[in-house]
Amino acid sequence: MKRGLGILAAALYLALTASSALAHHNHLYYYDQCKSVTIEGRVGSFEFTGPHARIVIRLDDGTTYTVDWMTPNNLRRNGILEPATKGLASGARVSVMGAPIRTAAEIRGDIPDFTRDVNPSTIDAKLIRLVDDSFSWARPPAASPAKCDGK
């Protein structure tokens, strides 16, 4: 009996905490995985702060994009942090391919309590490379691709 109550309590705890963790960490809610954009420009800045590393890129026409990348801990754990820090220095010419951010209204369709504004010039990085090919990173293919029927 006690064991059954313990399992029930653990399952209830996981159910209550998993949705908020999923909403924060699952980029499928924030980025349109059915669309892809590619930009090329110069690194303006690189921020290794939580929750995700961010790269600001200025295109030749002056447009600024924010590239949302992995967490700094994942970059460190995967051995990417040091080469990224060296390669993605301010002014470096970079090409980024990724999924564009969804509108706030689209995000609220999945996360009703989402209240922030979104920067429409934000990309979830899938591929980052220096144009001179001295640094390159690509996200491994997803185990289950997004359902893009009709998009």
Buried (B, 14 or more C-beta within 10 A) or exposed (E): EEEEEEEEEEEEEEEEEEEEEEBEEEBBBBBBBEEEBEBBBBBBEBEBEEEBBBBBBBEEEEEEBBBBBBBBEEBBEEEBBEBBEEBBEEEBEBBBBBBBBBEBEBBBEEBEEBEEEBEEBBBBBBBBBBEEEEBEBEBEEEEEEBEEEEE
